[in-house]
Amino acid sequence: MNWKNSSWIGFLLLIQTGCDAQTIQTSNETKTTGGNLESNNVVFIDSTFKTIHVFVALCDNKYQGIVPVPAKIGNGQDPDNNLYWGCAFGIKTFFSKSAEWKKVKIQKIDSVLLERIIFKHVSKNWYLIADAYNGKNIEKCTVDFMESSAGLRKDTLHLKNQIIGTYGNASLLTYIGHDGLMDFQLSESFVNKDSIQRNCIALACYSKSYFAPHLKNAHIIPLVWTTGLMCPEAYTLHDAISAFLSNKSDEEIRNAAALAYSKYQKCSLKAAKGLLVKGW
């Protein structure tokens, strides 16, 4: 094959790729530890699929200022048995048993990001990426969530022949776990620079009070966060996401979260609605 034919075929492939992809800037999180991330690297993301990125700070009796739970489920270095991951109402187990999601892949990453699990929705073009952070690295988990919410941290994930968006390239960013901001302070500034308004859910105790000051300039849409003490288990997030993927209104998404919390926590719907709120 001569170079003219090769160039022409390559040009046609580029046009075809461009029809189903969007150009996204991406940063390599393995080379950074926090702060504002910027990159000139450009990749093509498959725009026919969208993603949800879930940041889970594993429950940790030793390294977090929490009311201690039984030792086995409060070991932040053991995702398989952790309250927020491997237990019945943890993200990994609950979504694995959901009729709405199919497990695609599980990865062991490193000593900070202990495990990543990828799900695909059974009927919609959506992926869910859930990351289990070592409990002693809750600050890193919190910063990654906030940077992603502001569009300061972006990356991609290769799945067979697809490239999907992660971190700030996801359409919905969510946090699950202890509210580490009750234990430590952040000096980083989370100011949006790409003018994209991202949907966010933060399930942690008093997350609105503690997260809002840091995210006020991040240009986010807070779909669900909290006004008091709560148990950040997977059912609340699961049902909020179901409503989100069904194009429900922000109020309906919040109501779905409250209904799930009321059901599993056996509290009144009024109390659940008072705890789980939307907007600013």
C-alpha positions in Angstrom: 0.0 0.0 0.0 1.5 3.4 -1.0 1.6 6.3 1.4 -1.1 8.2 -0.5 -3.6 5.4 0.1 -2.6 5.1 3.7 -3.0 8.8 4.3 -6.4 8.8 2.7 -7.6 5.8 4.8 -6.3 7.5 7.9 -8.1 10.7 7.1 -11.4 8.8 6.6 -10.9 7.0 10.0 -10.2 10.3 11.7 -13.5 11.7 10.3 -15.4 8.6 11.4 -13.9 8.8 14.9 -14.8 12.4 15.2 -18.5 11.7 14.7 -18.7 9.7 17.9 -16.1 11.4 20.0 -15.4 14.6 21.8 -12.0 16.2 22.4 -11.1 16.4 26.1 -8.1 17.6 28.0 -6.8 15.0 30.4 -4.3 15.1 33.3 -2.3 12.1 34.6 -3.2 11.7 38.2 -0.4 9.2 38.8 2.1 12.1 38.6 0.2 14.5 40.8 -0.7 14.6 44.5 -3.2 17.4 44.7 -3.7 21.1 43.8 -4.9 22.5 40.5 -4.1 20.2 37.6 -3.7 21.4 34.1 -2.6 19.6 30.9 -2.3 20.1 27.2 -2.8 16.4 26.5 -5.8 15.8 24.3 -7.7 12.5 23.8 -10.9 11.4 22.2 -13.6 10.3 24.5 -16.5 8.1 23.2 -19.3 10.6 23.6 -22.0 7.9 23.1 -21.3 6.8 26.7 -21.4 8.9 29.9 -19.9 8.2 33.3 -20.5 8.5 37.0 -17.5 8.6 39.2 -17.9 7.6 42.9 -15.2 8.4 45.4 -15.4 6.2 48.5 -13.4 6.9 51.6 -13.3 3.5 53.3 -14.5 3.6 56.9 -11.5 3.6 59.3 -11.6 3.4 63.1 -7.9 4.2 63.4 -7.4 7.1 61.0 -10.8 8.9 61.0 -12.6 10.8 63.7 -15.6 8.5 63.7 -17.6 6.7 66.4 -15.9 3.3 66.2 -17.7 0.5 64.4 -16.8 -3.2 64.7 -13.2 -3.7 63.9 -13.7 -5.9 60.9 -15.8 -3.4 59.0 -13.9 -0.4 60.2 -10.5 -1.4 58.8 -9.8 1.2 56.1 -7.1 -1.0 54.6 -9.4 -3.9 53.9 -12.0 -3.0 51.2 -13.5 -6.5 51.0 -15.0 -6.3 54.5 -15.3 -2.5 54.8 -18.6 -0.9 55.8 -18.7 1.4 52.8 -17.4 -1.1 50.2 -17.6 -4.9 50.8 -20.4 -5.1 53.4 -24.0 -5.7 52.2 -24.8 -2.0 51.9 -21.3 -1.0 50.7 -20.9 0.4 47.2 -19.2 -2.7 45.7 -21.6 -5.3 47.0 -24.9 -3.3 46.7 -24.3 -2.2 43.1 -23.0 -5.7 42.2 -26.4 -7.1 43.3 -28.4 -4.4 41.6 -30.6 -5.4 38.6 -29.7 -2.1 37.0 -25.9 -2.5 36.8 -23.6 -5.1 35.4 -20.1 -5.5 36.8 -17.5 -5.0 34.0 -14.1 -5.0 35.7 -12.3 -4.9 39.1 -8.8 -3.5 39.5 -6.3 -3.3 42.3 -4.6 0.1 41.9 -2.1 1.0 44.6 -1.7 1.7 48.4 -3.9 4.8 48.2 -6.6 3.8 45.7 -7.0 0.2 46.9 -9.7 -1.0 44.4 -11.6 0.3 41.4 -14.8 -1.4 40.2 -16.5 -0.5 36.9 -20.2 -1.1 36.2 -22.2 -0.6 33.0 -25.9 0.1 33.1 -28.0 -2.7 31.7 -30.1 -0.6 29.4 -28.5 2.9 29.2 -25.2 4.1 27.8 -23.7 4.8 31.2 -20.7 3.5 33.1 -20.2 3.9 36.8 -16.6 3.9 38.2 -16.3 3.5 41.9 -13.0 4.0 43.7 -12.2 2.7 47.2 -9.6 4.9 48.9 -7.5 3.7 51.8 -9.2 5.0 54.9 -6.1 6.8 56.1 -6.0 8.7 52.8 -9.4 10.3 53.2 -8.0 13.7 52.6 -6.7 12.6 49.2 -10.2 11.2 48.4 -11.8 14.4 49.4 -9.4 16.5 47.4 -9.8 14.3 44.3 -13.6 14.6 44.5 -13.5 18.4 44.9 -10.9 18.9 42.1 -13.0 16.7 39.8 -16.2 18.6 40.7 -14.5 21.8 39.7 -13.0 20.3 36.5 -9.4 20.7 37.8 -8.7 17.0 37.7 -9.6 15.0 34.5 -8.7 11.7 33.1 -9.8 8.9 30.9 -10.2 5.1 31.1 -9.7 2.6 28.3 -12.3 -0.2 28.1 -11.6 -2.5 25.2 -12.2 -0.2 22.2 -13.7 2.6 24.2 -12.3 5.6 26.0 -14.6 7.0 28.7 -14.2 10.0 30.9 -13.3 9.9 34.6 -12.8 12.4 37.4 -13.8 15.8 35.9 -14.7 14.2 32.6 -17.6 12.3 34.3 -21.1 13.7 34.2 -21.9 13.0 37.8 -19.4 13.1 40.7 -20.2 11.6 44.1 -18.6 11.2 47.5 -19.3 8.5 50.0 -17.8 8.2 53.5 -16.9 10.1 56.7 -16.8 13.9 56.4 -13.1 14.3 56.8 -13.4 18.1 56.8 -14.6 17.6 60.4 -11.1 16.4 61.2 -8.8 18.4 58.9 -8.7 21.6 56.9 -8.0 22.0 53.2 -5.9 24.9 51.8 -6.6 24.1 48.1 -8.8 26.4 46.0 -11.4 24.6 43.9 -12.3 27.3 41.3 -13.8 26.1 38.1 -11.8 27.0 35.0 -13.7 25.2 32.1 -17.2 26.7 32.6 -18.7 23.2 32.7 -21.3 22.8 35.4 -21.1 19.3 37.0 -23.7 17.4 39.0 -22.6 16.3 42.4 -23.8 14.2 45.3 -22.0 14.2 48.7 -23.1 11.6 51.2 -21.3 12.3 54.5 -22.3 13.9 57.8 -23.1 17.6 57.5 -21.7 17.6 54.0 -23.5 20.8 52.9 -22.0 22.8 55.8 -18.5 21.5 55.3 -18.3 21.0 51.5 -20.1 24.1 50.3 -17.5 26.6 51.3 -14.9 24.8 49.3 -17.1 24.2 46.3 -18.8 27.6 46.1 -16.6 28.6 43.1 -16.6 25.2 41.5 -19.7 25.8 39.5 -21.4 22.6 40.6 -25.1 21.5 40.8 -25.6 19.9 44.2 -28.2 17.2 43.7 -28.0 15.7 47.2 -26.0 16.6 50.3 -26.7 16.5 54.0 -27.6 18.7 56.9 -26.8 16.4 59.8 -25.4 13.1 60.9 -26.1 10.2 58.5 -25.1 6.7 57.4 -23.6 7.0 53.9 -24.5 3.6 52.6 -25.0 2.6 49.0 -28.8 2.5 48.7 -29.2 6.3 49.0 -26.8 6.8 46.1 -28.2 4.0 44.1 -31.7 5.3 44.0 -30.6 8.9 43.5 -28.6 7.7 40.5 -31.6 5.8 39.1 -33.7 8.9 39.2 -30.8 10.9 37.7 -30.5 8.5 34.8 -34.3 8.6 34.2 -34.0 12.4 33.7 -35.9 13.3 36.8 -35.9 16.8 38.2 -33.4 17.7 40.9 -36.3 17.6 43.5 -37.3 14.1 42.3 -33.6 12.9 42.6 -33.5 14.3 46.1 -36.8 12.6 46.9 -35.6 9.3 45.6 -32.6 9.5 47.9 -34.8 10.3 50.8 -37.2 7.5 50.2 -34.3 5.0 50.1 -32.8 6.4 53.3 -36.1 6.3 55.0 -36.7 2.7 54.0 -33.3 1.3 55.0 -32.8 3.4 58.1 -36.4 3.0 59.2 -36.9 6.7 59.8 -39.7 8.9 58.7 -39.7 10.3 55.2 -40.0 13.8 56.7 -36.8 13.2 58.7 -35.0 11.8 55.6 -36.0 14.9 53.6 -34.8 17.2 56.3 -31.4 15.4 56.2 -31.0 15.0 52.5 -31.3 18.3 50.6 -30.5 19.8 47.2 -29.0 23.0 45.9 -27.4 25.8 47.8 
